[in-house]
Amino acid sequence: RSPFSTPRRRQIPAIPAVPHRPTFLPEVTSPRSPSPPTGFSPRPGESRLLAAKAAAARLLERRRLLLERRAMDLASHALAARTDIDATHARRLAVARDISSTNGEIEVAQQKAEEWDRFYESKRKEMEEFRAMSQQFEAGARQEVQRLKASVSQLHAALQELQSSGLHWDDAGIGAAEARKADLMAK
């Protein structure tokens, strides 16, 4: 062979697929199929190679379309998942706000309960002090009543003694005794 002779097979470069634009290639199934309208007439051996490359290109195009469809499905699922995540996040924030609000209400209620507990404790102590004071007052009052009864009894006995002895009554002494009696009764 001479270096200037043409090779038996001529290689055809692969047809690049334009993204997002389907390429439509004519189906070449046999060497006897009509030639493309470009005026290109392949040689008999090149027809099979061209048909194989065209079939491979169609297969790649189908695969690209399937992958694009799958990518769109995945993007749709991702968008739906993102929407669910955002909705869940919003619900979580709402629940967190509700919990925070409820915790605030609980703290306020606990503070009020503590205030009421302190108030009731102070009132209970006041009642105990009052009860002790009232018992002391009652005991003192009973002693005073007993003392007054004893004084009245003594005065009564003295008066009866004076009446029975028939002595002259001293009006000034009787008035003083009655004033003393009234004073003792008032206490």
MARROLUM-626785 format. One record per atom (N, C-alpha, C): residue in three letters; x negated, y negated, z. Coordinates in Angstrom, 2 decimals. Layout:
(ALA (X Y Z))
...
This chain:
(ARG (-0.81 1.19 0.00))
(ARG (0.00 0.00 0.00))
(ARG (-0.84 -1.24 0.00))
(SER (-0.37 -2.18 -0.66))
(SER (-1.12 -3.43 -0.68))
(SER (-0.56 -4.33 0.41))
(PRO (-1.40 -5.21 0.85))
(PRO (-0.91 -6.10 1.90))
(PRO (0.17 -7.04 1.39))
(PHE (0.35 -7.17 0.11))
(PHE (1.35 -8.07 -0.43))
(PHE (2.65 -7.38 -0.77))
(SER (2.75 -6.11 -0.50))
(SER (3.99 -5.42 -0.81))
(SER (5.01 -5.66 0.31))
(THR (6.26 -5.56 -0.04))
(THR (7.33 -5.79 0.95))
(THR (7.57 -4.52 1.74))
(PRO (7.83 -4.66 2.98))
(PRO (8.11 -3.46 3.77))
(PRO (9.43 -2.86 3.37))
(ARG (9.57 -1.59 3.70))
(ARG (10.80 -0.89 3.34))
(ARG (12.00 -1.45 4.10))
(ARG (11.80 -1.66 5.34))
(ARG (12.91 -2.18 6.16))
(ARG (12.62 -3.62 6.53))
(ARG (13.60 -4.36 6.40))
(ARG (13.46 -5.75 6.80))
(ARG (14.20 -5.93 8.12))
(GLN (13.56 -6.51 9.10))
(GLN (14.21 -6.65 10.40))
(GLN (15.03 -7.92 10.41))
(ILE (16.26 -7.76 10.95))
(ILE (17.17 -8.90 11.06))
(ILE (17.19 -9.30 12.54))
(PRO (16.97 -10.56 12.82))
(PRO (16.99 -10.98 14.23))
(PRO (18.41 -10.83 14.80))
(ALA (18.46 -10.62 16.14))
(ALA (19.76 -10.45 16.80))
(ALA (20.55 -11.74 16.72))
(ILE (21.84 -11.61 16.61))
(ILE (22.72 -12.78 16.51))
(ILE (23.02 -13.25 17.93))
(PRO (22.57 -14.44 18.27))
(PRO (22.83 -14.90 19.64))
(PRO (24.31 -15.25 19.80))
(ALA (24.85 -14.88 20.97))
(ALA (26.25 -15.21 21.26))
(ALA (26.29 -16.58 21.91))
(VAL (27.15 -17.44 21.41))
(VAL (27.30 -18.77 21.98))
(VAL (28.19 -18.64 23.22))
(PRO (27.75 -19.15 24.35))
(PRO (28.57 -18.99 25.55))
(PRO (29.92 -19.65 25.38))
(HIS (30.93 -18.98 25.89))
(HIS (32.32 -19.43 25.90))
(HIS (32.89 -19.63 24.50))
(ARG (32.25 -19.10 23.49))
(ARG (32.79 -19.14 22.14))
(ARG (32.63 -17.77 21.54))
(PRO (33.73 -17.05 21.37))
(PRO (33.57 -15.70 20.83))
(PRO (33.05 -15.76 19.40))
(THR (32.16 -14.86 19.11))
(THR (31.65 -14.78 17.74))
(THR (32.34 -13.62 17.05))
(PHE (32.84 -13.91 15.93))
(PHE (33.55 -12.88 15.17))
(PHE (32.66 -12.43 14.02))
(LEU (32.31 -11.18 14.07))
(LEU (31.48 -10.61 13.01))
(LEU (32.33 -9.67 12.18))
(PRO (32.05 -9.61 10.90))
(PRO (32.82 -8.66 10.09))
(PRO (32.42 -7.24 10.44))
(GLU (33.38 -6.39 10.43))
(GLU (33.10 -4.99 10.73))
(GLU (32.50 -4.34 9.50))
(VAL (31.35 -3.78 9.70))
(VAL (30.68 -3.06 8.61))
(VAL (30.62 -1.62 9.05))
(THR (31.37 -0.78 8.40))
(THR (31.43 0.62 8.83))
(THR (30.75 1.56 7.85))
(SER (30.63 1.15 6.65))
(SER (30.00 2.06 5.68))
(SER (29.15 1.24 4.73))
(PRO (28.23 1.90 4.06))
(PRO (27.39 1.16 3.11))
(PRO (28.18 0.66 1.92))
(ARG (29.36 1.15 1.71))
(ARG (30.14 0.72 0.55))
(ARG (31.09 -0.43 0.86))
(SER (31.05 -0.93 2.09))
(SER (31.97 -2.03 2.43))
(SER (31.55 -3.27 1.67))
(PRO (32.49 -4.16 1.44))
(PRO (32.15 -5.36 0.67))
(PRO (31.12 -6.21 1.40))
(SER (30.35 -6.87 0.67))
(SER (29.29 -7.69 1.25))
(SER (29.90 -8.98 1.80))
(PRO (29.21 -9.61 2.74))
(PRO (29.73 -10.85 3.30))
(PRO (29.84 -11.92 2.24))
(PRO (30.67 -12.92 2.46))
(PRO (30.90 -13.94 1.45))
(PRO (29.72 -14.86 1.23))
(THR (28.63 -14.70 1.95))
(THR (27.49 -15.59 1.79))
(THR (26.69 -15.28 0.55))
(GLY (27.01 -14.24 -0.11))
(GLY (26.25 -13.86 -1.30))
(GLY (25.12 -12.94 -0.96))
(PHE (25.00 -12.60 0.33))
(PHE (23.95 -11.69 0.76))
(PHE (24.38 -10.28 0.45))
(SER (23.55 -9.57 -0.20))
(SER (23.86 -8.18 -0.52))
(SER (22.77 -7.33 0.06))
(PRO (23.09 -6.60 1.14))
(PRO (22.05 -5.80 1.80))
(PRO (21.66 -4.62 0.95))
(ARG (20.49 -4.16 1.17))
(ARG (20.01 -2.96 0.51))
(ARG (20.66 -1.76 1.15))
(PRO (20.62 -0.61 0.50))
(PRO (21.32 0.55 1.04))
(PRO (20.87 0.95 2.42))
(GLY (19.64 0.90 2.80))
(GLY (19.18 1.30 4.13))
(GLY (19.49 0.24 5.18))
(GLU (19.56 -0.99 4.72))
(GLU (19.80 -2.08 5.66))
(GLU (21.25 -2.15 6.07))
(SER (22.12 -1.59 5.30))
(SER (23.55 -1.65 5.60))
(SER (23.86 -0.96 6.91))
(ARG (23.23 0.20 7.13))
(ARG (23.49 0.92 8.39))
(ARG (22.93 0.14 9.58))
(LEU (21.75 -0.40 9.39))
(LEU (21.14 -1.18 10.47))
(LEU (22.00 -2.39 10.79))
(LEU (22.47 -3.06 9.75))
(LEU (23.34 -4.21 9.95))
(LEU (24.63 -3.81 10.63))
(ALA (25.20 -2.67 10.23))
(ALA (26.43 -2.19 10.86))
(ALA (26.19 -1.87 12.33))
(ALA (25.05 -1.24 12.63))
(ALA (24.74 -0.90 14.03))
(ALA (24.56 -2.16 14.86))
(LYS (23.86 -3.14 14.29))
(LYS (23.66 -4.39 15.02))
(LYS (24.97 -5.13 15.21))
(ALA (25.82 -5.10 14.18))
(ALA (27.12 -5.76 14.31))
(ALA (27.96 -5.06 15.37))
(ALA (27.93 -3.71 15.40))
(ALA (28.68 -2.97 16.42))
(ALA (28.13 -3.28 17.80))
(ALA (26.80 -3.35 17.92))
(ALA (26.19 -3.69 19.21))
(ALA (26.58 -5.10 19.63))
(ALA (26.61 -6.02 18.67))
(ALA (27.00 -7.39 18.98))
(ALA (28.44 -7.45 19.44))
(ARG (29.33 -6.70 18.76))
(ARG (30.74 -6.67 19.18))
(ARG (30.87 -6.07 20.58))
(LEU (30.10 -5.02 20.83))
(LEU (30.13 -4.38 22.14))
(LEU (29.64 -5.37 23.21))
(LEU (28.57 -6.08 22.90))
(LEU (28.08 -7.08 23.85))
(LEU (29.10 -8.19 24.06))
(GLU (29.76 -8.59 22.97))
(GLU (30.78 -9.64 23.08))
(GLU (31.93 -9.18 23.97))
(ARG (32.38 -7.92 23.76))
(ARG (33.45 -7.37 24.61))
(ARG (33.00 -7.33 26.07))
(ARG (31.75 -6.89 26.25))
(ARG (31.24 -6.80 27.62))
(ARG (31.17 -8.19 28.25))
(ARG (30.72 -9.18 27.46))
(ARG (30.67 -10.56 27.95))
(ARG (32.05 -11.05 28.35))
(LEU (33.05 -10.77 27.49))
(LEU (34.42 -11.18 27.81))
(LEU (34.92 -10.49 29.07))
(LEU (34.62 -9.19 29.19))
(LEU (35.02 -8.47 30.41))
(LEU (34.34 -9.06 31.64))
(LEU (33.05 -9.37 31.50))
(LEU (32.33 -9.96 32.63))
(LEU (32.87 -11.34 32.97))
(GLU (33.20 -12.13 31.94))
(GLU (33.80 -13.44 32.20))
(GLU (35.13 -13.29 32.91))
(ARG (35.95 -12.33 32.45))
(ARG (37.24 -12.08 33.10))
(ARG (37.02 -11.66 34.55))
(ARG (36.02 -10.77 34.75))
(ARG (35.71 -10.31 36.11))
(ARG (35.23 -11.49 36.96))
(ALA (34.41 -12.36 36.36))
(ALA (33.91 -13.53 37.08))
(ALA (35.07 -14.45 37.46))
(MET (36.04 -14.63 36.53))
(MET (37.20 -15.46 36.85))
(MET (38.03 -14.83 37.95))
(ASP (38.20 -13.49 37.89))
(ASP (38.93 -12.80 38.96))
(ASP (38.23 -12.98 40.30))
(LEU (36.90 -12.81 40.29))
(LEU (36.15 -12.99 41.54))
(LEU (36.24 -14.42 42.03))
(ALA (36.17 -15.38 41.10))
(ALA (36.30 -16.78 41.49))
(ALA (37.68 -17.05 42.07))
(SER (38.70 -16.44 41.47))
(SER (40.06 -16.60 41.99))
(SER (40.17 -16.00 43.38))
(HIS (39.59 -14.79 43.56))
(HIS (39.61 -14.16 44.89))
(HIS (38.83 -15.01 45.89))
(ALA (37.69 -15.55 45.44))
(ALA (36.88 -16.39 46.33))
(ALA (37.65 -17.64 46.73))
(LEU (38.37 -18.23 45.76))
(LEU (39.16 -19.42 46.07))
(LEU (40.29 -19.08 47.04))
(ALA (40.95 -17.94 46.82))
(ALA (42.01 -17.52 47.74))
(ALA (41.44 -17.25 49.12))
(ALA (40.27 -16.60 49.16))
(ALA (39.63 -16.32 50.46))
(ALA (39.23 -17.63 51.14))
(ARG (38.73 -18.58 50.35))
(ARG (38.35 -19.88 50.92))
(ARG (39.58 -20.59 51.46))
(THR (40.69 -20.51 50.74))
(THR (41.93 -21.11 51.21))
(THR (42.37 -20.45 52.52))
(ASP (42.28 -19.12 52.58))
(ASP (42.62 -18.41 53.82))
(ASP (41.69 -18.82 54.96))
(ILE (40.40 -18.95 54.64))
(ILE (39.44 -19.36 55.67))
(ILE (39.78 -20.76 56.17))
(ASP (40.08 -21.67 55.24))
(ASP (40.43 -23.04 55.65))
(ASP (41.70 -23.06 56.48))
(ALA (42.70 -22.27 56.07))
(ALA (43.95 -22.21 56.84))
(ALA (43.70 -21.62 58.22))
(THR (42.88 -20.57 58.29))
(THR (42.56 -19.96 59.58))
(THR (41.78 -20.95 60.45))
(HIS (40.87 -21.68 59.83))
(HIS (40.10 -22.68 60.57))
(HIS (41.03 -23.77 61.12))
(ALA (41.97 -24.21 60.28))
(ALA (42.93 -25.23 60.74))
(ALA (43.78 -24.69 61.89))
(ARG (44.22 -23.41 61.77))
(ARG (44.99 -22.81 62.87))
(ARG (44.14 -22.71 64.13))
(ARG (42.88 -22.33 63.96))
(ARG (41.98 -22.22 65.12))
(ARG (41.80 -23.58 65.79))
(LEU (41.65 -24.63 64.98))
(LEU (41.51 -25.97 65.55))
(LEU (42.79 -26.38 66.28))
(ALA (43.95 -26.06 65.69))
(ALA (45.22 -26.39 66.35))
(ALA (45.35 -25.63 67.67))
(VAL (44.98 -24.35 67.65))
(VAL (45.04 -23.56 68.89))
(VAL (44.06 -24.11 69.91))
(ALA (42.87 -24.51 69.45))
(ALA (41.88 -25.09 70.37))
(ALA (42.40 -26.38 70.99))
(ARG (43.08 -27.21 70.16))
(ARG (43.68 -28.44 70.70))
(ARG (44.76 -28.10 71.71))
(ASP (45.60 -27.10 71.39))
(ASP (46.65 -26.69 72.33))
(ASP (46.04 -26.17 73.63))
(ILE (44.98 -25.37 73.51))
(ILE (44.33 -24.83 74.71))
(ILE (43.73 -25.98 75.53))
(SER (43.09 -26.92 74.84))
(SER (42.50 -28.06 75.54))
(SER (43.58 -28.87 76.25))
(SER (44.69 -29.11 75.54))
(SER (45.80 -29.85 76.13))
(SER (46.37 -29.10 77.33))
(THR (46.54 -27.78 77.16))
(THR (47.07 -26.97 78.25))
(THR (46.11 -26.95 79.43))
(ASN (44.80 -26.86 79.14))
(ASN (43.81 -26.90 80.22))
(ASN (43.88 -28.23 80.96))
(GLY (44.07 -29.32 80.21))
(GLY (44.22 -30.63 80.85))
(GLY (45.45 -30.67 81.74))
(GLU (46.56 -30.13 81.24))
(GLU (47.77 -30.09 82.05))
(GLU (47.57 -29.23 83.30))
(ILE (46.85 -28.11 83.13))
(ILE (46.58 -27.23 84.27))
(ILE (45.74 -27.97 85.31))
(GLU (44.71 -28.70 84.85))
(GLU (43.88 -29.45 85.79))
(GLU (44.69 -30.50 86.53))
(VAL (45.56 -31.21 85.80))
(VAL (46.41 -32.22 86.44))
(VAL (47.32 -31.56 87.47))
(ALA (47.92 -30.42 87.09))
(ALA (48.80 -29.71 88.01))
(ALA (48.03 -29.21 89.23))
(GLN (46.80 -28.72 89.03))
(GLN (45.99 -28.27 90.16))
(GLN (45.64 -29.44 91.08))
(GLN (45.31 -30.59 90.49))
(GLN (45.02 -31.77 91.32))
(GLN (46.24 -32.18 92.13))
(LYS (47.42 -32.16 91.48))
(LYS (48.64 -32.51 92.21))
(LYS (48.92 -31.50 93.31))
(ALA (48.69 -30.21 93.00))
(ALA (48.91 -29.18 94.02))
(ALA (47.95 -29.38 95.19))
(GLU (46.69 -29.73 94.90))
(GLU (45.74 -29.99 95.98))
(GLU (46.17 -31.21 96.80))
(GLU (46.66 -32.25 96.11))
(GLU (47.15 -33.44 96.83))
(GLU (48.32 -33.08 97.73))
(TRP (49.25 -32.29 97.18))
(TRP (50.40 -31.87 98.00))
(TRP (49.94 -31.00 99.17))
(ASP (48.96 -30.12 98.93))
(ASP (48.43 -29.30 100.03))
(ASP (47.83 -30.17 101.13))
(ARG (47.05 -31.18 100.72))
(ARG (46.48 -32.09 101.71))
(ARG (47.58 -32.85 102.45))
(PHE (48.60 -33.31 101.69))
(PHE (49.71 -34.04 102.31))
(PHE (50.44 -33.16 103.32))
(TYR (50.75 -31.91 102.92))
(TYR (51.46 -31.01 103.83))
(TYR (50.59 -30.66 105.03))
(GLU (49.29 -30.52 104.82))
(GLU (48.39 -30.21 105.94))
(GLU (48.37 -31.37 106.93))
(SER (48.30 -32.61 106.40))
(SER (48.31 -33.77 107.30))
(SER (49.64 -33.86 108.04))
(LYS (50.75 -33.60 107.35))
(LYS (52.06 -33.63 108.02))
(LYS (52.18 -32.52 109.05))
(ARG (51.60 -31.35 108.75))
(ARG (51.64 -30.24 109.71))
(ARG (50.87 -30.62 110.97))
(LYS (49.69 -31.25 110.76))
(LYS (48.92 -31.68 111.92))
(LYS (49.67 -32.73 112.73))
(GLU (50.31 -33.67 112.01))
(GLU (51.11 -34.68 112.71))
(GLU (52.23 -34.03 113.51))
(MET (52.88 -33.03 112.92))
(MET (53.96 -32.34 113.63))
(MET (53.43 -31.61 114.85))
(GLU (52.26 -30.97 114.72))
(GLU (51.68 -30.28 115.88))
(GLU (51.34 -31.28 116.98))
(GLU (50.74 -32.42 116.56))
(GLU (50.42 -33.46 117.55))
(GLU (51.70 -33.99 118.20))
(PHE (52.73 -34.22 117.38))
(PHE (53.99 -34.72 117.92))
(PHE (54.61 -33.69 118.87))
(ARG (54.54 -32.41 118.48))
(ARG (55.09 -31.36 119.34))
(ARG (54.35 -31.33 120.68))
(ALA (53.01 -31.43 120.61))
(ALA (52.24 -31.43 121.86))
(ALA (52.59 -32.66 122.70))
(MET (52.69 -33.82 122.01))
(MET (53.05 -35.05 122.74))
(MET (54.46 -34.95 123.30))
(SER (55.39 -34.39 122.53))
(SER (56.77 -34.28 123.03))
(SER (56.85 -33.32 124.20))
(GLN (56.04 -32.25 124.16))
(GLN (56.03 -31.32 125.31))
(GLN (55.45 -32.01 126.54))
(GLN (54.38 -32.81 126.32))
(GLN (53.81 -33.55 127.44))
(GLN (54.82 -34.56 127.98))
(PHE (55.49 -35.26 127.04))
(PHE (56.50 -36.24 127.45))
(PHE (57.63 -35.56 128.21))
(GLU (58.06 -34.41 127.68))
(GLU (59.14 -33.67 128.34))
(GLU (58.72 -33.24 129.75))
(ALA (57.49 -32.73 129.87))
(ALA (57.01 -32.31 131.20))
(ALA (56.92 -33.51 132.13))
(GLY (56.39 -34.63 131.61))
(GLY (56.31 -35.85 132.44))
(GLY (57.69 -36.35 132.82))
(ALA (58.63 -36.32 131.86))
(ALA (59.99 -36.79 132.15))
(ALA (60.65 -35.90 133.19))
(ARG (60.43 -34.59 133.11))
(ARG (61.02 -33.68 134.12))
(ARG (60.43 -33.97 135.51))
(GLN (59.12 -34.21 135.53))
(GLN (58.52 -34.54 136.83))
(GLN (59.09 -35.84 137.38))
(GLU (59.25 -36.83 136.48))
(GLU (59.82 -38.12 136.91))
(GLU (61.24 -37.94 137.39))
(VAL (62.02 -37.11 136.67))
(VAL (63.41 -36.85 137.09))
(VAL (63.42 -36.18 138.46))
(GLN (62.52 -35.21 138.65))
(GLN (62.45 -34.53 139.95))
(GLN (62.08 -35.52 141.06))
(ARG (61.12 -36.38 140.74))
(ARG (60.72 -37.38 141.74))
(ARG (61.86 -38.32 142.06))
(LEU (62.59 -38.76 140.99))
(LEU (63.72 -39.66 141.21))
(LEU (64.83 -38.97 142.00))
(LYS (65.07 -37.70 141.67))
(LYS (66.09 -36.96 142.42))
(LYS (65.70 -36.86 143.90))
(ALA (64.41 -36.63 144.12))
(ALA (63.95 -36.54 145.52))
(ALA (64.13 -37.88 146.22))
(SER (63.81 -39.00 145.51))
(SER (63.99 -40.34 146.09))
(SER (65.45 -40.61 146.38))
(VAL (66.30 -40.25 145.40))
(VAL (67.74 -40.47 145.59))
(VAL (68.23 -39.66 146.78))
(SER (67.76 -38.43 146.87))
(SER (68.16 -37.58 148.01))
(SER (67.71 -38.20 149.32))
(GLN (66.48 -38.74 149.33))
(GLN (66.00 -39.38 150.56))
(GLN (66.85 -40.60 150.90))
(LEU (67.14 -41.41 149.86))
(LEU (67.96 -42.60 150.10))
(LEU (69.35 -42.22 150.56))
(HIS (69.88 -41.19 149.96))
(HIS (71.21 -40.71 150.34))
(HIS (71.18 -40.25 151.81))
(ALA (70.16 -39.50 152.13))
(ALA (70.05 -39.01 153.51))
(ALA (69.89 -40.18 154.47))
(ALA (69.09 -41.19 154.08))
(ALA (68.90 -42.35 154.94))
(ALA (70.19 -43.12 155.10))
(LEU (70.94 -43.24 154.02))
(LEU (72.22 -43.95 154.06))
(LEU (73.19 -43.22 154.96))
(GLN (73.26 -41.92 154.85))
(GLN (74.18 -41.15 155.71))
(GLN (73.74 -41.25 157.17))
(GLU (72.45 -41.28 157.36))
(GLU (71.95 -41.39 158.73))
(GLU (72.33 -42.74 159.32))
(LEU (72.21 -43.76 158.47))
(LEU (72.59 -45.10 158.93))
(LEU (74.09 -45.16 159.21))
(GLN (74.87 -44.56 158.35))
(GLN (76.32 -44.60 158.54))
(GLN (76.71 -43.79 159.79))
(SER (76.06 -42.72 160.02))
(SER (76.42 -41.89 161.18))
(SER (75.94 -42.51 162.49))
(SER (74.87 -43.26 162.46))
(SER (74.39 -43.86 163.69))
(SER (75.22 -45.07 164.09))
(GLY (75.97 -45.62 163.22))
(GLY (76.87 -46.71 163.52))
(GLY (76.16 -48.02 163.74))
(LEU (74.96 -48.14 163.33))
(LEU (74.23 -49.38 163.49))
(LEU (74.81 -50.43 162.57))
(HIS (74.47 -51.63 162.94))
(HIS (74.96 -52.73 162.13))
(HIS (74.23 -52.72 160.82))
(TRP (74.99 -52.92 159.89))
(TRP (74.38 -52.87 158.55))
(TRP (73.67 -54.17 158.25))
(ASP (72.57 -53.96 157.72))
(ASP (71.81 -55.13 157.30))
(ASP (72.09 -55.31 155.81))
(ASP (72.85 -56.35 155.52))
(ASP (73.24 -56.56 154.11))
(ASP (72.02 -56.77 153.21))
(ALA (71.02 -57.42 153.70))
(ALA (69.83 -57.67 152.88))
(ALA (69.10 -56.36 152.64))
(GLY (69.00 -55.50 153.62))
(GLY (68.32 -54.21 153.47))
(GLY (69.08 -53.30 152.53))
(ILE (70.43 -53.35 152.63))
(ILE (71.26 -52.52 151.75))
(ILE (71.10 -52.99 150.31))
(GLY (71.10 -54.28 150.10))
(GLY (70.94 -54.82 148.74))
(GLY (69.59 -54.43 148.15))
(ALA (68.53 -54.48 148.99))
(ALA (67.20 -54.12 148.51))
(ALA (67.14 -52.63 148.18))
(ALA (67.79 -51.82 149.00))
(ALA (67.80 -50.38 148.76))
(ALA (68.56 -50.06 147.48))
(GLU (69.69 -50.75 147.29))
(GLU (70.47 -50.50 146.06))
(GLU (69.69 -50.97 144.82))
(ALA (68.96 -52.08 144.93))
(ALA (68.15 -52.56 143.81))
(ALA (67.03 -51.56 143.51))
(ARG (66.44 -51.03 144.59))
(ARG (65.39 -50.03 144.41))
(ARG (65.96 -48.78 143.76))
(LYS (67.16 -48.39 144.17))
(LYS (67.82 -47.22 143.60))
(LYS (68.10 -47.45 142.11))
(ALA (68.62 -48.63 141.77))
(ALA (68.92 -48.95 140.36))
(ALA (67.63 -48.96 139.54))
(ASP (66.55 -49.49 140.15))
(ASP (65.27 -49.53 139.45))
(ASP (64.74 -48.13 139.20))
(LEU (64.88 -47.27 140.19))
(LEU (64.44 -45.89 140.04))
(LEU (65.28 -45.15 139.01))
(MET (66.54 -45.43 138.97))
(MET (67.43 -44.77 138.00))
(MET (67.12 -45.24 136.56))
(ALA (66.70 -46.49 136.45))
(ALA (66.40 -47.03 135.12))
(ALA (65.12 -46.41 134.55))
(LYS (64.22 -46.04 135.42))
(LYS (62.98 -45.44 134.94))
(LYS (63.28 -44.06 134.46))
